[in-house]
């Protein structure tokens, strides 16, 4: 009986439509222009699904913490072009009394004046998969997501 209770409690949390808040710790660019600083690249991390919406997932660009996403939300920032971006998502899942971080990442080279769209997919047990989408798909997904609450720190939160 107890294992069933645990299973249904986890399932209820995971499939809950309630969404964790979305916070961004780096400056949020002007969305009315493709890229604010033409010598930089823009990165969007989109989390369109409500599945696992109660899970808050940390997003980093290399070692720089960008923010945390909830379901149906996005993060957006600009970064130096000409080098590899490494977008990393970290989910902390509780199993009993232990908190186990699950990490997924995707790397790509960024060019000046371009925007990049990374779509976050939430899988069973809070595991994340990251996909680089083309501009058309990225923009289609972006309109389904809400903006983050911005809590700016000059170099991201550490």
PyMOL commands that place a pseudoatom at each C-alpha (Angstrom):
pseudoatom trace, name=CA, resn=UNK, resi=1, chain=A, elem=C, hetatm=0, pos=[0.000, 0.000, 0.000]
pseudoatom trace, name=CA, resn=UNK, resi=2, chain=A, elem=C, hetatm=0, pos=[2.789, 2.445, 0.906]
pseudoatom trace, name=CA, resn=UNK, resi=3, chain=A, elem=C, hetatm=0, pos=[4.603, 2.090, -2.491]
pseudoatom trace, name=CA, resn=UNK, resi=4, chain=A, elem=C, hetatm=0, pos=[1.326, 2.896, -4.286]
pseudoatom trace, name=CA, resn=UNK, resi=5, chain=A, elem=C, hetatm=0, pos=[0.863, 6.009, -2.167]
pseudoatom trace, name=CA, resn=UNK, resi=6, chain=A, elem=C, hetatm=0, pos=[4.399, 7.179, -2.979]
pseudoatom trace, name=CA, resn=UNK, resi=7, chain=A, elem=C, hetatm=0, pos=[3.881, 6.468, -6.693]
pseudoatom trace, name=CA, resn=UNK, resi=8, chain=A, elem=C, hetatm=0, pos=[0.621, 8.414, -6.881]
pseudoatom trace, name=CA, resn=UNK, resi=9, chain=A, elem=C, hetatm=0, pos=[2.055, 11.304, -4.847]
pseudoatom trace, name=CA, resn=UNK, resi=10, chain=A, elem=C, hetatm=0, pos=[5.010, 11.607, -7.228]
pseudoatom trace, name=CA, resn=UNK, resi=11, chain=A, elem=C, hetatm=0, pos=[2.746, 11.243, -10.272]
pseudoatom trace, name=CA, resn=UNK, resi=12, chain=A, elem=C, hetatm=0, pos=[0.392, 13.948, -8.985]
pseudoatom trace, name=CA, resn=UNK, resi=13, chain=A, elem=C, hetatm=0, pos=[3.316, 16.328, -8.442]
pseudoatom trace, name=CA, resn=UNK, resi=14, chain=A, elem=C, hetatm=0, pos=[4.876, 15.528, -11.817]
pseudoatom trace, name=CA, resn=UNK, resi=15, chain=A, elem=C, hetatm=0, pos=[1.729, 15.872, -13.891]
pseudoatom trace, name=CA, resn=UNK, resi=16, chain=A, elem=C, hetatm=0, pos=[0.432, 18.823, -11.948]
pseudoatom trace, name=CA, resn=UNK, resi=17, chain=A, elem=C, hetatm=0, pos=[-0.609, 21.779, -14.069]
pseudoatom trace, name=CA, resn=UNK, resi=18, chain=A, elem=C, hetatm=0, pos=[0.679, 24.096, -11.348]
pseudoatom trace, name=CA, resn=UNK, resi=19, chain=A, elem=C, hetatm=0, pos=[3.755, 25.852, -12.596]
pseudoatom trace, name=CA, resn=UNK, resi=20, chain=A, elem=C, hetatm=0, pos=[6.891, 26.729, -10.711]
pseudoatom trace, name=CA, resn=UNK, resi=21, chain=A, elem=C, hetatm=0, pos=[7.859, 30.396, -11.027]
pseudoatom trace, name=CA, resn=UNK, resi=22, chain=A, elem=C, hetatm=0, pos=[10.367, 31.482, -13.674]
pseudoatom trace, name=CA, resn=UNK, resi=23, chain=A, elem=C, hetatm=0, pos=[13.181, 33.814, -12.623]
pseudoatom trace, name=CA, resn=UNK, resi=24, chain=A, elem=C, hetatm=0, pos=[15.999, 35.272, -14.719]
pseudoatom trace, name=CA, resn=UNK, resi=25, chain=A, elem=C, hetatm=0, pos=[19.200, 36.536, -13.070]
pseudoatom trace, name=CA, resn=UNK, resi=26, chain=A, elem=C, hetatm=0, pos=[20.897, 38.189, -16.079]
pseudoatom trace, name=CA, resn=UNK, resi=27, chain=A, elem=C, hetatm=0, pos=[19.720, 41.231, -18.064]
pseudoatom trace, name=CA, resn=UNK, resi=28, chain=A, elem=C, hetatm=0, pos=[16.624, 40.565, -20.192]
pseudoatom trace, name=CA, resn=UNK, resi=29, chain=A, elem=C, hetatm=0, pos=[16.987, 41.971, -23.736]
pseudoatom trace, name=CA, resn=UNK, resi=30, chain=A, elem=C, hetatm=0, pos=[14.494, 44.051, -25.715]
pseudoatom trace, name=CA, resn=UNK, resi=31, chain=A, elem=C, hetatm=0, pos=[12.318, 41.510, -27.546]
pseudoatom trace, name=CA, resn=UNK, resi=32, chain=A, elem=C, hetatm=0, pos=[11.145, 44.042, -30.151]
pseudoatom trace, name=CA, resn=UNK, resi=33, chain=A, elem=C, hetatm=0, pos=[14.482, 43.646, -31.989]
pseudoatom trace, name=CA, resn=UNK, resi=34, chain=A, elem=C, hetatm=0, pos=[16.076, 40.377, -33.188]
pseudoatom trace, name=CA, resn=UNK, resi=35, chain=A, elem=C, hetatm=0, pos=[19.304, 41.014, -31.213]
pseudoatom trace, name=CA, resn=UNK, resi=36, chain=A, elem=C, hetatm=0, pos=[19.910, 44.085, -29.050]
pseudoatom trace, name=CA, resn=UNK, resi=37, chain=A, elem=C, hetatm=0, pos=[23.691, 44.141, -29.482]
pseudoatom trace, name=CA, resn=UNK, resi=38, chain=A, elem=C, hetatm=0, pos=[24.573, 43.048, -33.058]
pseudoatom trace, name=CA, resn=UNK, resi=39, chain=A, elem=C, hetatm=0, pos=[28.027, 41.884, -31.875]
pseudoatom trace, name=CA, resn=UNK, resi=40, chain=A, elem=C, hetatm=0, pos=[26.415, 39.334, -29.581]
pseudoatom trace, name=CA, resn=UNK, resi=41, chain=A, elem=C, hetatm=0, pos=[24.130, 36.344, -30.040]
pseudoatom trace, name=CA, resn=UNK, resi=42, chain=A, elem=C, hetatm=0, pos=[20.745, 35.855, -28.379]
pseudoatom trace, name=CA, resn=UNK, resi=43, chain=A, elem=C, hetatm=0, pos=[19.714, 32.594, -26.730]
pseudoatom trace, name=CA, resn=UNK, resi=44, chain=A, elem=C, hetatm=0, pos=[16.174, 31.598, -25.812]
pseudoatom trace, name=CA, resn=UNK, resi=45, chain=A, elem=C, hetatm=0, pos=[15.528, 28.580, -23.589]
pseudoatom trace, name=CA, resn=UNK, resi=46, chain=A, elem=C, hetatm=0, pos=[11.886, 27.626, -24.044]
pseudoatom trace, name=CA, resn=UNK, resi=47, chain=A, elem=C, hetatm=0, pos=[9.931, 25.306, -21.769]
pseudoatom trace, name=CA, resn=UNK, resi=48, chain=A, elem=C, hetatm=0, pos=[6.512, 25.052, -23.438]
pseudoatom trace, name=CA, resn=UNK, resi=49, chain=A, elem=C, hetatm=0, pos=[5.058, 22.007, -21.691]
pseudoatom trace, name=CA, resn=UNK, resi=50, chain=A, elem=C, hetatm=0, pos=[3.124, 21.948, -18.460]
pseudoatom trace, name=CA, resn=UNK, resi=51, chain=A, elem=C, hetatm=0, pos=[4.233, 18.372, -17.773]
pseudoatom trace, name=CA, resn=UNK, resi=52, chain=A, elem=C, hetatm=0, pos=[6.433, 18.597, -14.703]
pseudoatom trace, name=CA, resn=UNK, resi=53, chain=A, elem=C, hetatm=0, pos=[5.414, 22.242, -14.349]
pseudoatom trace, name=CA, resn=UNK, resi=54, chain=A, elem=C, hetatm=0, pos=[5.869, 22.147, -10.593]
pseudoatom trace, name=CA, resn=UNK, resi=55, chain=A, elem=C, hetatm=0, pos=[9.580, 21.412, -11.096]
pseudoatom trace, name=CA, resn=UNK, resi=56, chain=A, elem=C, hetatm=0, pos=[11.867, 24.435, -11.119]
pseudoatom trace, name=CA, resn=UNK, resi=57, chain=A, elem=C, hetatm=0, pos=[14.799, 23.765, -13.456]
pseudoatom trace, name=CA, resn=UNK, resi=58, chain=A, elem=C, hetatm=0, pos=[18.027, 25.771, -13.240]
pseudoatom trace, name=CA, resn=UNK, resi=59, chain=A, elem=C, hetatm=0, pos=[19.558, 26.947, -16.529]
pseudoatom trace, name=CA, resn=UNK, resi=60, chain=A, elem=C, hetatm=0, pos=[23.214, 27.874, -16.997]
pseudoatom trace, name=CA, resn=UNK, resi=61, chain=A, elem=C, hetatm=0, pos=[25.284, 29.126, -19.910]
pseudoatom trace, name=CA, resn=UNK, resi=62, chain=A, elem=C, hetatm=0, pos=[28.587, 27.446, -19.100]
pseudoatom trace, name=CA, resn=UNK, resi=63, chain=A, elem=C, hetatm=0, pos=[29.237, 28.312, -15.453]
pseudoatom trace, name=CA, resn=UNK, resi=64, chain=A, elem=C, hetatm=0, pos=[26.979, 31.397, -15.501]
pseudoatom trace, name=CA, resn=UNK, resi=65, chain=A, elem=C, hetatm=0, pos=[23.567, 30.830, -13.899]
pseudoatom trace, name=CA, resn=UNK, resi=66, chain=A, elem=C, hetatm=0, pos=[20.905, 32.371, -16.111]
pseudoatom trace, name=CA, resn=UNK, resi=67, chain=A, elem=C, hetatm=0, pos=[17.762, 31.554, -14.141]
pseudoatom trace, name=CA, resn=UNK, resi=68, chain=A, elem=C, hetatm=0, pos=[15.152, 28.963, -13.272]
pseudoatom trace, name=CA, resn=UNK, resi=69, chain=A, elem=C, hetatm=0, pos=[12.239, 27.887, -15.431]
pseudoatom trace, name=CA, resn=UNK, resi=70, chain=A, elem=C, hetatm=0, pos=[8.746, 26.726, -14.634]
pseudoatom trace, name=CA, resn=UNK, resi=71, chain=A, elem=C, hetatm=0, pos=[6.311, 25.264, -17.156]
pseudoatom trace, name=CA, resn=UNK, resi=72, chain=A, elem=C, hetatm=0, pos=[5.176, 27.332, -20.171]
pseudoatom trace, name=CA, resn=UNK, resi=73, chain=A, elem=C, hetatm=0, pos=[7.910, 29.924, -19.709]
pseudoatom trace, name=CA, resn=UNK, resi=74, chain=A, elem=C, hetatm=0, pos=[11.198, 31.024, -21.249]
pseudoatom trace, name=CA, resn=UNK, resi=75, chain=A, elem=C, hetatm=0, pos=[14.522, 32.647, -20.467]
pseudoatom trace, name=CA, resn=UNK, resi=76, chain=A, elem=C, hetatm=0, pos=[16.325, 34.975, -22.887]
pseudoatom trace, name=CA, resn=UNK, resi=77, chain=A, elem=C, hetatm=0, pos=[19.777, 36.560, -22.786]
pseudoatom trace, name=CA, resn=UNK, resi=78, chain=A, elem=C, hetatm=0, pos=[22.556, 37.791, -25.022]
pseudoatom trace, name=CA, resn=UNK, resi=79, chain=A, elem=C, hetatm=0, pos=[26.123, 36.515, -24.876]
pseudoatom trace, name=CA, resn=UNK, resi=80, chain=A, elem=C, hetatm=0, pos=[29.464, 36.975, -26.573]
pseudoatom trace, name=CA, resn=UNK, resi=81, chain=A, elem=C, hetatm=0, pos=[29.505, 35.579, -30.118]
pseudoatom trace, name=CA, resn=UNK, resi=82, chain=A, elem=C, hetatm=0, pos=[32.268, 33.531, -31.716]
pseudoatom trace, name=CA, resn=UNK, resi=83, chain=A, elem=C, hetatm=0, pos=[32.558, 30.949, -28.992]
pseudoatom trace, name=CA, resn=UNK, resi=84, chain=A, elem=C, hetatm=0, pos=[30.694, 27.841, -27.965]
pseudoatom trace, name=CA, resn=UNK, resi=85, chain=A, elem=C, hetatm=0, pos=[27.609, 28.227, -25.832]
pseudoatom trace, name=CA, resn=UNK, resi=86, chain=A, elem=C, hetatm=0, pos=[26.936, 25.411, -23.404]
pseudoatom trace, name=CA, resn=UNK, resi=87, chain=A, elem=C, hetatm=0, pos=[23.352, 25.487, -22.166]
pseudoatom trace, name=CA, resn=UNK, resi=88, chain=A, elem=C, hetatm=0, pos=[22.881, 23.233, -19.156]
pseudoatom trace, name=CA, resn=UNK, resi=89, chain=A, elem=C, hetatm=0, pos=[19.626, 22.335, -17.368]
pseudoatom trace, name=CA, resn=UNK, resi=90, chain=A, elem=C, hetatm=0, pos=[19.748, 20.987, -13.812]
pseudoatom trace, name=CA, resn=UNK, resi=91, chain=A, elem=C, hetatm=0, pos=[16.757, 19.373, -12.117]
pseudoatom trace, name=CA, resn=UNK, resi=92, chain=A, elem=C, hetatm=0, pos=[16.914, 18.410, -8.475]
pseudoatom trace, name=CA, resn=UNK, resi=93, chain=A, elem=C, hetatm=0, pos=[14.745, 15.375, -7.803]
pseudoatom trace, name=CA, resn=UNK, resi=94, chain=A, elem=C, hetatm=0, pos=[13.983, 14.079, -4.330]
pseudoatom trace, name=CA, resn=UNK, resi=95, chain=A, elem=C, hetatm=0, pos=[14.187, 10.334, -3.842]
pseudoatom trace, name=CA, resn=UNK, resi=96, chain=A, elem=C, hetatm=0, pos=[13.440, 9.562, -0.226]
pseudoatom trace, name=CA, resn=UNK, resi=97, chain=A, elem=C, hetatm=0, pos=[15.641, 11.821, 1.879]
pseudoatom trace, name=CA, resn=UNK, resi=98, chain=A, elem=C, hetatm=0, pos=[18.222, 12.348, -0.897]
pseudoatom trace, name=CA, resn=UNK, resi=99, chain=A, elem=C, hetatm=0, pos=[18.200, 15.176, -3.430]
pseudoatom trace, name=CA, resn=UNK, resi=100, chain=A, elem=C, hetatm=0, pos=[19.742, 14.011, -6.681]
pseudoatom trace, name=CA, resn=UNK, resi=101, chain=A, elem=C, hetatm=0, pos=[20.685, 16.584, -9.349]
pseudoatom trace, name=CA, resn=UNK, resi=102, chain=A, elem=C, hetatm=0, pos=[20.022, 15.483, -12.924]
pseudoatom trace, name=CA, resn=UNK, resi=103, chain=A, elem=C, hetatm=0, pos=[21.930, 17.423, -15.567]
pseudoatom trace, name=CA, resn=UNK, resi=104, chain=A, elem=C, hetatm=0, pos=[21.523, 17.674, -19.324]
pseudoatom trace, name=CA, resn=UNK, resi=105, chain=A, elem=C, hetatm=0, pos=[23.344, 19.995, -21.673]
pseudoatom trace, name=CA, resn=UNK, resi=106, chain=A, elem=C, hetatm=0, pos=[23.777, 20.992, -25.277]
pseudoatom trace, name=CA, resn=UNK, resi=107, chain=A, elem=C, hetatm=0, pos=[26.630, 22.878, -26.900]
pseudoatom trace, name=CA, resn=UNK, resi=108, chain=A, elem=C, hetatm=0, pos=[26.694, 24.970, -30.070]
pseudoatom trace, name=CA, resn=UNK, resi=109, chain=A, elem=C, hetatm=0, pos=[28.727, 27.771, -31.612]
pseudoatom trace, name=CA, resn=UNK, resi=110, chain=A, elem=C, hetatm=0, pos=[27.069, 31.188, -31.643]
pseudoatom trace, name=CA, resn=UNK, resi=111, chain=A, elem=C, hetatm=0, pos=[27.460, 33.842, -34.331]
pseudoatom trace, name=CA, resn=UNK, resi=112, chain=A, elem=C, hetatm=0, pos=[27.083, 37.617, -34.155]
pseudoatom trace, name=CA, resn=UNK, resi=113, chain=A, elem=C, hetatm=0, pos=[23.572, 38.968, -34.615]
pseudoatom trace, name=CA, resn=UNK, resi=114, chain=A, elem=C, hetatm=0, pos=[21.846, 35.563, -34.568]
pseudoatom trace, name=CA, resn=UNK, resi=115, chain=A, elem=C, hetatm=0, pos=[19.171, 34.189, -32.252]
pseudoatom trace, name=CA, resn=UNK, resi=116, chain=A, elem=C, hetatm=0, pos=[19.197, 30.571, -31.053]
pseudoatom trace, name=CA, resn=UNK, resi=117, chain=A, elem=C, hetatm=0, pos=[16.232, 28.642, -29.695]
pseudoatom trace, name=CA, resn=UNK, resi=118, chain=A, elem=C, hetatm=0, pos=[16.727, 25.780, -27.241]
pseudoatom trace, name=CA, resn=UNK, resi=119, chain=A, elem=C, hetatm=0, pos=[13.582, 23.828, -26.394]
pseudoatom trace, name=CA, resn=UNK, resi=120, chain=A, elem=C, hetatm=0, pos=[13.485, 22.020, -23.063]
pseudoatom trace, name=CA, resn=UNK, resi=121, chain=A, elem=C, hetatm=0, pos=[11.548, 18.752, -22.965]
pseudoatom trace, name=CA, resn=UNK, resi=122, chain=A, elem=C, hetatm=0, pos=[10.633, 17.252, -19.584]
pseudoatom trace, name=CA, resn=UNK, resi=123, chain=A, elem=C, hetatm=0, pos=[10.673, 13.463, -19.423]
pseudoatom trace, name=CA, resn=UNK, resi=124, chain=A, elem=C, hetatm=0, pos=[9.738, 10.940, -16.766]
pseudoatom trace, name=CA, resn=UNK, resi=125, chain=A, elem=C, hetatm=0, pos=[11.154, 11.606, -13.261]
pseudoatom trace, name=CA, resn=UNK, resi=126, chain=A, elem=C, hetatm=0, pos=[12.055, 15.189, -14.191]
pseudoatom trace, name=CA, resn=UNK, resi=127, chain=A, elem=C, hetatm=0, pos=[14.794, 14.260, -16.664]
pseudoatom trace, name=CA, resn=UNK, resi=128, chain=A, elem=C, hetatm=0, pos=[15.324, 17.010, -19.243]
pseudoatom trace, name=CA, resn=UNK, resi=129, chain=A, elem=C, hetatm=0, pos=[16.317, 16.876, -22.890]
pseudoatom trace, name=CA, resn=UNK, resi=130, chain=A, elem=C, hetatm=0, pos=[17.436, 19.959, -24.799]
pseudoatom trace, name=CA, resn=UNK, resi=131, chain=A, elem=C, hetatm=0, pos=[16.820, 20.462, -28.517]
pseudoatom trace, name=CA, resn=UNK, resi=132, chain=A, elem=C, hetatm=0, pos=[18.115, 23.240, -30.776]
pseudoatom trace, name=CA, resn=UNK, resi=133, chain=A, elem=C, hetatm=0, pos=[15.220, 24.414, -32.948]
pseudoatom trace, name=CA, resn=UNK, resi=134, chain=A, elem=C, hetatm=0, pos=[15.217, 26.438, -36.134]
pseudoatom trace, name=CA, resn=UNK, resi=135, chain=A, elem=C, hetatm=0, pos=[13.919, 30.011, -36.032]
pseudoatom trace, name=CA, resn=UNK, resi=136, chain=A, elem=C, hetatm=0, pos=[10.445, 29.172, -37.364]
pseudoatom trace, name=CA, resn=UNK, resi=137, chain=A, elem=C, hetatm=0, pos=[9.810, 26.447, -34.766]
pseudoatom trace, name=CA, resn=UNK, resi=138, chain=A, elem=C, hetatm=0, pos=[11.438, 28.532, -32.020]
pseudoatom trace, name=CA, resn=UNK, resi=139, chain=A, elem=C, hetatm=0, pos=[9.175, 31.526, -32.656]
pseudoatom trace, name=CA, resn=UNK, resi=140, chain=A, elem=C, hetatm=0, pos=[6.105, 29.258, -32.826]
pseudoatom trace, name=CA, resn=UNK, resi=141, chain=A, elem=C, hetatm=0, pos=[6.960, 27.817, -29.385]
pseudoatom trace, name=CA, resn=UNK, resi=142, chain=A, elem=C, hetatm=0, pos=[7.988, 31.196, -27.920]
pseudoatom trace, name=CA, resn=UNK, resi=143, chain=A, elem=C, hetatm=0, pos=[4.487, 32.683, -28.268]
pseudoatom trace, name=CA, resn=UNK, resi=144, chain=A, elem=C, hetatm=0, pos=[3.135, 29.881, -26.020]
pseudoatom trace, name=CA, resn=UNK, resi=145, chain=A, elem=C, hetatm=0, pos=[5.527, 30.788, -23.191]
pseudoatom trace, name=CA, resn=UNK, resi=146, chain=A, elem=C, hetatm=0, pos=[5.493, 33.562, -20.592]
pseudoatom trace, name=CA, resn=UNK, resi=147, chain=A, elem=C, hetatm=0, pos=[8.358, 35.911, -19.739]
pseudoatom trace, name=CA, resn=UNK, resi=148, chain=A, elem=C, hetatm=0, pos=[10.413, 35.426, -16.586]
pseudoatom trace, name=CA, resn=UNK, resi=149, chain=A, elem=C, hetatm=0, pos=[10.469, 37.634, -13.540]
pseudoatom trace, name=CA, resn=UNK, resi=150, chain=A, elem=C, hetatm=0, pos=[13.822, 39.386, -13.876]
pseudoatom trace, name=CA, resn=UNK, resi=151, chain=A, elem=C, hetatm=0, pos=[16.067, 39.653, -10.802]
pseudoatom trace, name=CA, resn=UNK, resi=152, chain=A, elem=C, hetatm=0, pos=[19.206, 41.057, -12.400]
pseudoatom trace, name=CA, resn=UNK, resi=153, chain=A, elem=C, hetatm=0, pos=[22.708, 40.355, -11.145]
pseudoatom trace, name=CA, resn=UNK, resi=154, chain=A, elem=C, hetatm=0, pos=[25.453, 41.752, -13.382]
pseudoatom trace, name=CA, resn=UNK, resi=155, chain=A, elem=C, hetatm=0, pos=[27.085, 38.381, -14.148]
pseudoatom trace, name=CA, resn=UNK, resi=156, chain=A, elem=C, hetatm=0, pos=[24.225, 36.069, -13.294]
pseudoatom trace, name=CA, resn=UNK, resi=157, chain=A, elem=C, hetatm=0, pos=[23.608, 34.476, -9.934]
pseudoatom trace, name=CA, resn=UNK, resi=158, chain=A, elem=C, hetatm=0, pos=[26.466, 32.489, -8.457]
for i in range(1, 158): cmd.bond("trace and resi %d" % i, "trace and resi %d" % (i + 1))
show_as sticks, trace
zoom trace
